[in-house]
């Protein structure tokens, strides 16, 4: 679809109904796996895919044990917390995501919006259920994207307090200041791209996981009995004997699996097998050893406290595992790992925003390429600024990672519920699984997701409200944009003249002909573009060659070049051209037209061609189909959308904009 009038994106009308667009083939593995060795891709995935889940040991065990130890702690409780952490990793990440969800890829791409497009194709049409699930999942992801950098970086900097020489000199304000400097640096380098720095992500995180495993092994000898936690009996026993308190601990234990969604979201960059191999043979064993080591240290501390007749002292278990002399290097390494984890979330937010724009869920934004070779390297200035402000606001509101832990998890569990529901639809409708087999997947994993969601919901009033608030705000924006665009499209169609009728009018009363080619961008190729009508009405002129151009978003991540363009001859003066882009691609109209000239011999000079855009001036209406506040929100979003000339990469000197006023 194309921008018309007020600059509505090509995706803002027709691509909302992505399932109505013919399926376009794409590369099986997206742009990532081709031409790279499995080991190199697996190493790269360790940095990008597992950055978030790989920093969870900094705070997950500490927070879960803190909740469990509110009335004193016993050996069984420590073993129970460790067992819950291990089995959360096994059930949620390994079985659900690695073995099931990662199979539901959309031409090699994953993530909640990619899964939404796949589910819509499986249904054969756009349904309110699937569309609503996709929007909810995307909105909740932004809540996670705001909290993750603040939580990760803050928990790493707090490790400075475990260094004996610094423990009394590092105040909360000092921690916040150091974390702020790190985050400012991280967000400010986004515009320069992360290609060069990104080459270090894999090796640094590989060292990080190796160090975590080594720390765990170092403490296993302190209390080998911690290996009993591998038995799920201790997890079940803990939940059975702790009632509501056990449920609250479960909410804290969920921190161990935050970041699991990244396994699917980054499939297009690395491929399924490298991610699965990195998890099964490296990341999971390192995480398991570290949690076991933290448990062993806690058990050893408990035994020492009982012998000395003193109360059990809660510690920052992760950093306390390291000898004093290695504490500072560990804090520095943890800081690097949390910055990488934050980078992965920011990059994911950029990619999700690009998909949302292409699928018509958000207004156009300025999406910049930061790499000539890596299509996944993009930068969205508006989103970068909003994320930075959000992260800093969250950090200074909660001040400590322990306080922020209450806000973490609710958005992630909500996204997991959405993912499970859409995966069930894909299994039934696309893979044609029989109902009993599909239910065998749905019932246990949806039950698990809902249990975690309920456990995190208990922390709503102590911080869980934050991601819900962010998600609700994003959902409102997306819903308003989609509904407003539909209303505007329907109104424009009612007020427009069918293109076939215009051909009859022009045959009866031929206007003055101007040399050259005119290209009219429109979202509805069957109706006369507003700009064409204004050109005829006011300028009383028609070019020698006229192209009605529509840019459409396919429901696949990428569209191969041979399927990029379709042309339809209307008569000797008019052609209709449709350009298809995947939801992971950025439109480039001149480049596509050059392809059209090469493939189909359409002769025109881009610098002697005029592009006509219709620009609509929107005014609110009391009876538009949306409440007045939504009208005003839609108009605000429309005014702040990126210029269509820039969005479609059209040479500014070749654009003519003709406006009209429309009520919504």
C-alpha positions as CSV (number, residue, x, y, z in Angstrom):
1,X,0.0,0.0,0.0
2,X,1.1,3.5,-0.4
3,X,0.9,6.8,1.4
4,X,-1.9,8.9,0.3
5,X,-3.0,12.3,1.4
6,X,-1.8,12.9,5.0
7,X,1.0,10.5,4.4
8,X,-0.6,7.3,5.6
9,X,2.0,4.5,5.4
10,X,1.8,1.9,2.7
11,X,1.2,-0.5,5.6
12,X,-1.4,1.4,7.4
13,X,-4.4,0.2,5.5
14,X,-4.1,-2.9,3.3
15,X,-1.3,-4.5,5.1
16,X,-3.4,-4.5,8.3
17,X,-5.2,-7.3,6.5
18,X,-2.0,-9.1,5.7
19,X,-3.7,-12.4,5.1
20,X,-5.5,-11.0,2.1
21,X,-2.1,-10.6,0.3
22,X,-0.9,-13.5,-1.7
23,X,1.8,-15.5,0.0
24,X,5.2,-14.6,-1.2
25,X,8.1,-16.9,-0.8
26,X,11.2,-15.9,1.2
27,X,14.5,-17.3,2.1
28,X,14.3,-20.2,4.4
29,X,16.7,-18.7,6.9
30,X,16.3,-15.0,6.5
31,X,19.5,-13.1,6.1
32,X,21.4,-14.7,9.0
33,X,22.5,-18.4,8.5
34,X,23.5,-18.2,4.8
35,X,27.2,-18.5,4.2
36,X,28.2,-18.8,7.8
37,X,29.4,-21.8,9.8
38,X,27.2,-23.3,12.5
39,X,29.9,-22.6,15.2
40,X,30.3,-19.0,14.3
41,X,26.5,-18.5,14.3
42,X,26.2,-20.3,17.6
43,X,28.9,-18.1,19.1
44,X,27.2,-15.0,17.8
45,X,23.9,-16.2,19.3
46,X,25.5,-16.5,22.7
47,X,25.9,-12.8,22.8
48,X,22.7,-11.6,21.1
49,X,20.1,-14.2,21.9
50,X,21.2,-15.3,25.4
51,X,22.3,-11.9,26.7
52,X,19.1,-11.3,28.7
53,X,18.7,-14.8,30.2
54,X,22.4,-15.0,30.7
55,X,22.4,-12.1,33.2
56,X,19.5,-13.5,35.2
57,X,21.8,-15.3,37.7
58,X,22.8,-11.8,38.9
59,X,19.5,-11.3,40.6
60,X,17.1,-14.3,40.1
61,X,18.3,-16.7,42.8
62,X,19.0,-13.8,45.2
63,X,15.4,-12.4,44.9
64,X,13.7,-15.9,45.0
65,X,15.7,-16.9,48.2
66,X,14.9,-13.5,49.7
67,X,11.2,-14.1,49.4
68,X,11.5,-17.7,50.6
69,X,13.6,-16.6,53.7
70,X,11.2,-14.0,54.9
71,X,10.4,-16.1,58.0
72,X,13.8,-17.9,58.2
73,X,15.3,-20.3,55.8
74,X,15.9,-24.1,55.8
75,X,17.9,-26.5,53.7
76,X,14.7,-27.8,52.1
77,X,13.8,-24.2,51.1
78,X,17.2,-23.5,49.5
79,X,17.0,-26.9,47.6
80,X,13.4,-26.0,46.6
81,X,14.4,-22.6,45.1
82,X,17.3,-24.1,43.2
83,X,15.1,-27.0,41.9
84,X,12.4,-24.5,40.8
85,X,15.1,-22.5,38.9
86,X,16.5,-25.5,37.2
87,X,13.1,-26.9,36.2
88,X,11.9,-23.5,35.0
89,X,14.9,-23.5,32.6
90,X,14.1,-27.1,31.5
91,X,10.3,-26.8,31.1
92,X,9.9,-23.2,29.8
93,X,13.1,-22.6,27.8
94,X,14.2,-26.1,26.7
95,X,11.0,-28.0,26.1
96,X,8.6,-25.2,25.2
97,X,10.8,-22.8,23.3
98,X,13.7,-24.9,22.0
99,X,11.8,-28.0,21.1
100,X,8.3,-26.6,20.1
101,X,8.0,-22.8,19.6
102,X,11.2,-22.5,17.5
103,X,9.6,-24.9,14.9
104,X,6.9,-22.3,14.3
105,X,9.1,-20.0,12.2
106,X,7.9,-17.7,9.4
107,X,10.4,-18.3,6.6
108,X,13.2,-18.4,9.2
109,X,12.0,-15.5,11.2
110,X,10.5,-15.6,14.7
111,X,9.1,-13.2,17.3
112,X,5.6,-12.3,18.3
113,X,4.6,-10.3,15.2
114,X,6.2,-12.9,12.9
115,X,4.2,-15.6,14.7
116,X,1.0,-13.4,14.3
117,X,1.5,-13.2,10.6
118,X,2.1,-17.0,10.4
119,X,-1.1,-17.7,12.5
120,X,-3.1,-15.3,10.3
121,X,-1.9,-17.1,7.2
122,X,-2.8,-20.4,8.9
123,X,-6.3,-19.2,9.5
124,X,-6.6,-18.0,5.9
125,X,-7.9,-14.6,6.9
126,X,-7.3,-11.9,9.5
127,X,-9.2,-12.7,12.7
128,X,-9.7,-10.3,15.6
129,X,-8.4,-13.0,18.0
130,X,-5.0,-13.5,16.3
131,X,-4.6,-9.8,15.5
132,X,-5.4,-8.9,19.1
133,X,-3.0,-11.4,20.5
134,X,-0.2,-10.1,18.3
135,X,-0.8,-6.5,19.3
136,X,-0.9,-7.5,23.0
137,X,2.3,-9.4,22.7
138,X,4.1,-6.6,20.9
139,X,2.8,-4.0,23.4
140,X,4.1,-6.1,26.3
141,X,7.5,-6.5,24.7
142,X,8.0,-2.8,24.9
143,X,7.4,-2.9,28.7
144,X,10.1,-5.6,28.9
145,X,12.4,-3.5,26.7
146,X,12.2,-0.6,29.2
147,X,12.8,-2.6,32.3
148,X,15.5,-5.0,31.1
149,X,18.4,-2.5,30.6
150,X,17.6,-0.8,33.9
151,X,17.4,-4.1,35.8
152,X,20.4,-5.7,34.3
153,X,22.9,-2.8,34.5
154,X,21.8,-1.8,38.0
155,X,22.2,-5.4,39.3
156,X,25.7,-5.5,37.9
157,X,26.8,-2.1,39.3
158,X,25.4,-3.2,42.7
159,X,28.2,-5.8,42.7
160,X,30.6,-3.1,43.6
161,X,29.2,-3.2,47.1
162,X,30.5,-6.8,47.5
163,X,34.1,-5.6,47.1
164,X,35.5,-5.3,50.7
165,X,37.4,-2.0,50.0
166,X,34.3,-0.4,48.5
167,X,31.3,-1.9,50.4
168,X,30.9,1.2,52.6
169,X,31.8,3.8,50.0
170,X,29.2,2.9,47.3
171,X,25.9,4.5,48.1
172,X,22.6,4.0,46.2
173,X,23.2,7.4,44.6
174,X,26.7,6.3,43.4
175,X,25.2,3.1,42.0
176,X,22.5,5.1,40.1
177,X,25.1,7.5,38.8
178,X,27.4,4.8,37.4
179,X,24.5,2.9,35.9
180,X,23.2,6.1,34.3
181,X,26.6,6.8,32.7
182,X,26.7,3.3,31.3
183,X,23.1,3.5,29.9
184,X,23.7,6.9,28.4
185,X,26.7,5.6,26.6
186,X,24.8,2.6,25.4
187,X,21.9,4.6,23.9
188,X,24.1,7.3,22.4
189,X,26.2,4.8,20.4
190,X,23.0,3.3,18.8
191,X,23.1,5.8,15.9
192,X,26.6,4.7,15.0
193,X,25.5,1.1,14.6
194,X,26.7,-1.9,16.6
195,X,28.4,-3.8,13.8
196,X,32.0,-3.4,15.1
197,X,31.1,-3.6,18.8
198,X,28.8,-6.5,18.0
199,X,31.7,-8.6,16.9
200,X,32.8,-8.7,20.6
201,X,29.3,-9.7,21.9
202,X,29.7,-13.4,21.3
203,X,33.2,-13.9,22.7
204,X,32.5,-11.6,25.7
205,X,29.3,-13.5,26.6
206,X,31.0,-16.9,25.9
207,X,33.6,-15.8,28.6
208,X,30.8,-14.7,30.8
209,X,29.0,-18.0,30.7
210,X,32.3,-19.9,31.2
211,X,33.1,-17.8,34.3
212,X,29.5,-18.4,35.6
213,X,30.0,-22.2,35.2
214,X,33.5,-22.0,36.8
215,X,32.1,-20.1,39.8
216,X,29.4,-22.7,40.2
217,X,31.8,-25.6,40.0
218,X,34.1,-23.9,42.5
219,X,31.4,-23.9,45.2
220,X,29.8,-27.3,44.4
221,X,32.5,-28.9,46.6
222,X,31.3,-26.8,49.5
223,X,28.0,-28.7,49.6
224,X,27.6,-31.5,47.0
225,X,24.2,-32.2,48.4
226,X,22.9,-29.4,46.3
227,X,22.8,-31.8,43.4
228,X,19.6,-33.2,45.0
229,X,17.8,-30.1,43.6
230,X,17.9,-31.7,40.2
231,X,15.1,-33.9,41.4
232,X,11.8,-32.1,40.8
233,X,10.5,-33.5,44.0
234,X,12.1,-30.6,45.9
235,X,10.4,-28.0,43.7
236,X,7.0,-29.7,44.1
237,X,7.5,-30.2,47.8
238,X,8.4,-26.5,48.3
239,X,5.3,-25.4,46.5
240,X,3.1,-27.9,48.4
241,X,4.3,-26.8,51.8
242,X,4.5,-23.0,51.3
243,X,1.0,-22.2,50.0
244,X,0.7,-18.5,48.9
245,X,4.4,-17.8,50.0
246,X,5.5,-20.5,47.5
247,X,3.4,-18.9,44.8
248,X,5.2,-15.6,45.5
249,X,8.5,-17.3,45.3
250,X,7.5,-18.7,41.9
251,X,7.1,-15.2,40.7
252,X,10.7,-14.4,41.7
253,X,11.9,-17.7,40.2
254,X,10.4,-16.7,36.8
255,X,13.3,-14.1,36.6
256,X,15.5,-17.1,35.6
257,X,13.7,-17.4,32.2
258,X,13.2,-13.8,31.3
259,X,14.7,-13.5,27.8
260,X,13.4,-16.8,26.5
261,X,11.4,-14.9,23.8
262,X,14.7,-13.9,22.3
263,X,15.3,-17.5,21.1
264,X,12.5,-17.1,18.5
265,X,12.9,-13.3,17.9
266,X,16.5,-13.7,16.6
267,X,16.0,-16.9,14.5
268,X,16.3,-14.9,11.3
269,X,19.8,-13.7,12.3
270,X,21.3,-17.0,13.4
271,X,19.0,-19.8,12.3
272,X,17.3,-22.4,14.4
273,X,20.0,-25.0,14.8
274,X,22.8,-22.7,16.0
275,X,20.6,-21.2,18.6
276,X,19.3,-24.7,19.8
277,X,22.9,-26.0,19.8
278,X,24.2,-23.0,21.8
279,X,21.5,-23.4,24.4
280,X,21.6,-27.2,24.8
281,X,25.3,-27.7,24.8
282,X,26.7,-24.5,26.4
283,X,24.3,-21.9,27.8
284,X,22.0,-24.3,29.7
285,X,24.8,-26.3,31.4
286,X,26.6,-23.0,32.4
287,X,23.4,-21.5,33.9
288,X,22.5,-24.8,35.7
289,X,26.0,-25.0,37.2
290,X,25.9,-21.4,38.4
291,X,22.5,-21.8,40.1
292,X,23.7,-25.0,41.7
293,X,26.8,-23.2,42.9
294,X,24.7,-20.3,44.3
295,X,22.6,-22.9,46.1
296,X,25.7,-24.7,47.5
297,X,27.1,-21.4,48.8
298,X,23.7,-20.6,50.5
299,X,23.6,-24.1,52.0
300,X,27.2,-23.7,53.3
301,X,26.3,-20.3,54.7
302,X,23.3,-21.8,56.5
303,X,25.4,-24.6,58.0
304,X,28.0,-22.0,59.2
305,X,25.3,-19.8,60.7
306,X,23.7,-22.7,62.5
307,X,27.1,-23.8,64.0
308,X,27.8,-20.2,65.1
309,X,24.3,-19.8,66.5
310,X,23.7,-16.6,64.4
311,X,20.9,-15.7,62.0
312,X,21.2,-16.7,58.4
313,X,22.6,-13.7,56.5
314,X,21.2,-13.0,53.0
315,X,24.0,-12.0,50.6
316,X,24.4,-11.0,47.0
317,X,25.0,-14.6,46.2
318,X,26.3,-14.3,42.6
319,X,29.2,-11.9,43.5
320,X,29.9,-13.6,46.8
321,X,30.8,-16.7,44.9
322,X,34.0,-15.1,43.7
323,X,37.1,-14.7,45.9
324,X,37.6,-11.1,47.1
325,X,40.6,-10.5,44.8
326,X,38.5,-11.4,41.7
327,X,35.4,-9.5,42.8
328,X,36.2,-6.3,40.8
329,X,37.1,-8.1,37.5
330,X,33.8,-10.0,37.9
331,X,31.8,-6.8,38.4
332,X,33.5,-5.4,35.2
333,X,32.7,-8.5,33.3
334,X,29.1,-8.5,34.6
335,X,28.8,-4.8,33.5
336,X,29.9,-5.8,30.0
337,X,27.4,-8.7,29.9
338,X,24.5,-6.6,31.1
339,X,25.3,-3.9,28.5
340,X,25.3,-6.6,25.8
341,X,22.0,-8.0,27.2
342,X,20.5,-4.4,27.1
343,X,21.8,-4.0,23.5
344,X,20.1,-7.2,22.5
345,X,16.7,-5.9,23.9
346,X,17.2,-2.5,22.3
347,X,18.0,-4.1,18.9
348,X,14.9,-6.3,19.4
349,X,12.8,-3.3,20.0
350,X,14.1,-1.6,16.8
351,X,13.3,-4.8,14.8
352,X,9.8,-5.1,16.3
353,X,9.1,-1.5,15.6
354,X,10.1,-1.9,11.9
355,X,7.8,-5.0,11.7
356,X,4.9,-3.1,13.4
357,X,5.3,-0.2,11.0
358,X,5.2,-2.5,8.0
359,X,2.2,-4.4,9.4
360,X,0.3,-1.2,9.9
361,X,0.3,-1.3,13.7
362,X,2.3,1.9,14.2
363,X,2.8,5.2,12.3
364,X,5.8,5.6,10.1
365,X,9.1,6.3,11.9
366,X,12.5,7.2,10.6
367,X,14.2,3.8,10.3
368,X,17.9,4.1,9.4
369,X,20.3,1.4,8.2
370,X,23.6,1.4,10.2
371,X,25.3,-1.3,8.1
372,X,25.7,-1.8,4.4
373,X,25.8,-5.6,4.7
374,X,23.6,-6.5,7.7
375,X,20.0,-5.8,7.1
376,X,19.2,-6.4,10.7
377,X,21.4,-3.4,11.8
378,X,18.8,-0.6,12.1
379,X,18.4,2.5,14.2
380,X,15.1,4.2,15.1
381,X,15.9,7.6,16.6
382,X,12.4,8.3,18.0
383,X,12.2,5.0,19.7
384,X,15.8,5.2,21.0
385,X,15.0,8.5,22.7
386,X,11.8,7.1,24.2
387,X,13.5,4.0,25.5
388,X,16.3,6.0,27.1
389,X,13.9,8.3,28.9
390,X,11.8,5.3,30.0
391,X,14.8,3.3,31.3
392,X,16.1,6.2,33.3
393,X,12.7,7.0,34.7
394,X,12.2,3.4,35.8
395,X,15.7,3.2,37.3
396,X,15.3,6.4,39.4
397,X,11.8,5.4,40.4
398,X,12.8,2.0,41.9
399,X,16.5,2.8,42.7
400,X,17.5,-0.8,43.4
401,X,17.4,-4.1,41.5
402,X,15.5,-5.8,44.3
403,X,12.7,-3.2,44.1
404,X,12.7,-3.4,40.3
405,X,12.4,-7.2,40.4
406,X,8.8,-6.7,41.4
407,X,8.2,-4.9,38.1
408,X,10.0,-7.6,36.1
409,X,8.3,-10.7,34.8
410,X,4.6,-9.7,34.3
411,X,5.2,-8.4,30.7
412,X,7.3,-11.5,29.8
413,X,4.7,-13.9,31.2
414,X,2.0,-12.1,29.3
415,X,4.0,-12.4,26.0
416,X,4.5,-16.1,26.7
417,X,0.8,-16.7,27.1
418,X,0.3,-15.0,23.7
419,X,3.0,-17.1,22.1
420,X,1.6,-20.3,23.4
421,X,-1.9,-19.4,22.1
422,X,-0.7,-18.5,18.6
423,X,1.6,-21.6,18.4
424,X,-1.5,-23.7,19.1
425,X,-3.3,-22.1,16.1
426,X,-0.3,-22.7,13.9
427,X,-0.1,-26.4,15.0
428,X,-3.8,-26.9,14.3
429,X,-4.4,-24.9,11.2
430,X,-1.0,-24.9,9.4
431,X,0.7,-28.1,10.5
432,X,-2.6,-29.9,10.6
433,X,-2.0,-31.6,14.0
434,X,-4.9,-33.6,15.3
435,X,-6.7,-31.9,18.2
436,X,-5.4,-34.4,20.9
437,X,-1.8,-33.8,19.8
438,X,-2.3,-30.0,19.7
439,X,-4.0,-30.0,23.1
440,X,-1.1,-32.1,24.5
441,X,1.1,-29.1,23.7
442,X,-1.4,-26.4,24.7
443,X,-2.8,-27.6,28.1
444,X,0.5,-28.2,30.0
445,X,2.3,-25.2,28.6
446,X,-0.6,-22.8,28.9
447,X,-1.1,-24.1,32.4
448,X,2.5,-23.4,33.2
449,X,2.3,-19.9,31.6
450,X,-0.8,-19.1,33.5
451,X,0.7,-20.2,36.8
452,X,3.7,-18.0,36.2
453,X,1.4,-15.1,35.1
454,X,-0.7,-15.5,38.3
455,X,2.4,-15.6,40.5
456,X,3.7,-12.4,38.9
457,X,0.3,-10.8,39.1
458,X,0.6,-11.0,42.9
459,X,3.4,-8.4,42.6
460,X,1.2,-6.0,40.6
461,X,0.9,-3.4,43.3
462,X,4.6,-3.5,44.3
463,X,5.9,-2.8,40.8
464,X,4.1,-5.2,38.4
465,X,1.8,-2.3,37.3
466,X,4.7,-0.7,35.4
467,X,5.0,-3.1,32.4
468,X,1.3,-3.4,32.3
469,X,1.0,0.4,32.1
470,X,3.6,0.6,29.4
471,X,1.9,-2.3,27.5
472,X,-1.6,-0.8,27.9
473,X,-0.3,2.6,26.5
474,X,1.3,0.8,23.5
475,X,-1.8,-1.3,22.9
476,X,-3.9,1.9,23.0
477,X,-1.6,3.6,20.5
478,X,-1.6,0.5,18.1
479,X,-5.4,0.0,18.4
480,X,-6.0,3.7,17.7
481,X,-3.7,3.8,14.8
482,X,-5.2,0.6,13.2
483,X,-8.8,1.7,13.7
484,X,-8.2,5.3,12.6
485,X,-6.4,4.1,9.5
486,X,-9.4,1.8,8.7
487,X,-11.9,4.7,9.1
488,X,-9.7,7.0,7.0
489,X,-9.4,4.4,4.3
490,X,-13.1,3.6,4.2
491,X,-14.0,7.4,4.1
492,X,-11.5,8.0,1.3
493,X,-12.9,5.0,-0.7
494,X,-16.4,6.4,-0.3
495,X,-15.4,9.8,-1.5
496,X,-13.2,8.6,-4.4
497,X,-14.1,7.9,-8.0
498,X,-13.4,4.3,-9.2
499,X,-10.4,4.2,-11.5
500,X,-12.4,2.5,-14.2
501,X,-15.0,5.3,-14.2
502,X,-12.2,7.9,-14.5
503,X,-10.9,6.2,-17.6
504,X,-14.4,6.7,-19.2
505,X,-14.4,10.3,-18.2
506,X,-10.9,10.9,-19.7
507,X,-11.9,9.2,-22.9
508,X,-14.9,11.5,-23.3
509,X,-13.0,14.7,-22.3
510,X,-9.3,14.4,-22.9
511,X,-7.2,16.9,-20.8
512,X,-4.0,18.6,-21.8
513,X,-1.1,16.1,-22.0
514,X,2.3,16.9,-20.4
515,X,5.5,15.0,-21.4
516,X,7.0,12.5,-18.9
517,X,5.8,10.0,-16.3
518,X,3.7,10.6,-13.3
519,X,3.6,8.1,-10.5
520,X,0.6,8.4,-8.0
521,X,1.1,6.6,-4.7
522,X,-2.1,5.2,-3.3
523,X,-3.3,2.6,-0.8
524,X,-6.2,1.5,-2.9
525,X,-5.3,0.9,-6.6
526,X,-9.0,0.3,-7.6
527,X,-9.9,3.9,-6.7
528,X,-8.6,7.1,-8.3
529,X,-5.8,8.5,-6.1
530,X,-6.7,11.8,-4.5
531,X,-3.5,13.4,-5.9
532,X,-4.6,12.4,-9.5
533,X,-8.0,13.9,-9.0
534,X,-6.6,17.2,-7.7
535,X,-4.1,17.3,-10.5
536,X,-6.9,17.0,-13.1
537,X,-9.2,19.4,-11.2
538,X,-6.7,22.2,-10.5
539,X,-3.9,21.8,-13.0
540,X,-6.1,20.4,-15.8
541,X,-3.3,18.2,-17.0
542,X,-2.4,14.5,-17.5
543,X,1.0,13.1,-18.1
544,X,1.9,11.0,-21.1
545,X,2.5,8.0,-18.9
546,X,0.8,7.4,-15.6
547,X,1.5,4.8,-13.0
548,X,-0.8,4.1,-10.0
549,X,1.6,2.7,-7.5
550,X,0.7,0.6,-4.4
551,X,3.3,-0.7,-1.9
552,X,2.0,-3.8,-0.1
553,X,3.4,-5.7,3.0
554,X,3.4,-9.4,2.6
555,X,3.0,-11.8,5.5
556,X,6.5,-13.2,5.1
557,X,9.7,-11.6,6.5
558,X,11.2,-11.0,3.0
559,X,10.0,-11.1,-0.6
560,X,12.4,-12.5,-3.3
561,X,13.3,-10.0,-6.0
562,X,11.5,-12.0,-8.7
563,X,8.2,-11.6,-6.8
564,X,8.8,-8.0,-5.8
565,X,6.7,-6.3,-8.5
566,X,3.4,-7.0,-10.3
567,X,2.1,-4.8,-13.1
568,X,-1.4,-4.5,-14.6
569,X,-2.2,-2.6,-17.8
570,X,-5.3,-0.4,-17.5
571,X,-5.0,1.2,-20.9
572,X,-2.4,2.9,-23.1
573,X,-2.0,5.8,-20.6
574,X,-2.3,4.0,-17.3
575,X,-0.5,1.1,-15.6
576,X,-1.1,-0.2,-12.1
577,X,2.0,-1.4,-10.3
578,X,2.1,-3.3,-7.0
579,X,5.4,-3.5,-5.0
580,X,5.7,-6.2,-2.3
581,X,7.9,-6.0,0.7
582,X,8.2,-8.4,3.7
583,X,7.5,-7.1,7.2
584,X,11.3,-7.2,7.9
585,X,12.2,-5.0,4.9
586,X,12.3,-1.3,4.4
587,X,10.5,0.1,1.3
588,X,12.7,1.7,-1.4
589,X,10.5,2.8,-4.3
590,X,13.2,4.1,-6.7
591,X,15.2,0.8,-6.3
592,X,12.0,-1.2,-7.0
593,X,11.2,0.9,-10.0
594,X,14.7,0.3,-11.3
595,X,14.0,-3.4,-10.9
596,X,10.8,-2.9,-12.8
597,X,12.6,-1.2,-15.7
598,X,15.1,-4.1,-15.7
599,X,12.6,-6.9,-15.5
600,X,9.7,-5.6,-17.6
601,X,11.3,-2.9,-19.8
602,X,9.1,0.0,-18.5
603,X,11.0,3.0,-19.9
604,X,11.2,6.1,-17.7
605,X,13.9,8.2,-16.2
606,X,13.6,8.5,-12.4
607,X,14.9,12.1,-12.5
608,X,12.3,13.0,-15.1
609,X,9.4,11.4,-13.2
610,X,7.1,13.2,-10.9
611,X,5.8,11.4,-7.8
612,X,2.4,12.7,-6.6
613,X,1.4,12.2,-3.0
614,X,-2.0,13.1,-1.5
615,X,-1.6,14.8,1.9
616,X,-4.6,14.9,4.1
617,X,-5.3,17.4,6.8
618,X,-7.2,15.5,9.5
619,X,-9.8,17.1,11.7
620,X,-11.7,15.3,14.5
621,X,-15.3,14.4,14.2
622,X,-17.8,13.6,17.0
623,X,-19.4,10.8,15.0
624,X,-16.4,9.2,13.4
625,X,-16.6,5.7,15.0
626,X,-14.0,6.5,17.6
627,X,-14.3,8.6,20.8
628,X,-13.0,12.2,20.5
629,X,-9.9,11.5,22.6
630,X,-8.9,8.7,20.2
631,X,-9.5,11.0,17.2
632,X,-7.1,13.5,18.8
633,X,-4.6,10.7,19.5
634,X,-4.8,9.5,15.9
635,X,-4.3,13.0,14.6
636,X,-1.3,13.5,16.9
637,X,0.2,10.2,15.6
638,X,-0.4,11.2,12.0
639,X,1.3,14.6,12.5
640,X,4.3,13.0,14.0
641,X,4.7,10.2,11.4
642,X,7.8,10.2,9.3
643,X,7.6,12.0,6.0
644,X,6.5,9.6,3.3
645,X,9.1,11.0,0.9
646,X,11.8,9.9,3.3
647,X,10.1,6.6,4.2
648,X,9.9,5.4,0.6
649,X,13.3,6.8,-0.3
650,X,11.8,9.0,-3.0
651,X,14.1,11.9,-4.3
652,X,12.6,15.0,-2.6
653,X,13.0,17.1,-5.7
654,X,10.7,14.8,-7.7
655,X,7.7,14.9,-5.2
656,X,4.5,16.9,-5.6
657,X,2.1,16.9,-2.7
658,X,-1.6,17.9,-3.1
659,X,-3.7,18.2,0.0
660,X,-7.3,17.8,1.2
661,X,-9.1,18.1,4.5
662,X,-10.7,15.0,5.9
663,X,-12.7,14.3,9.1
664,X,-12.2,11.1,11.1
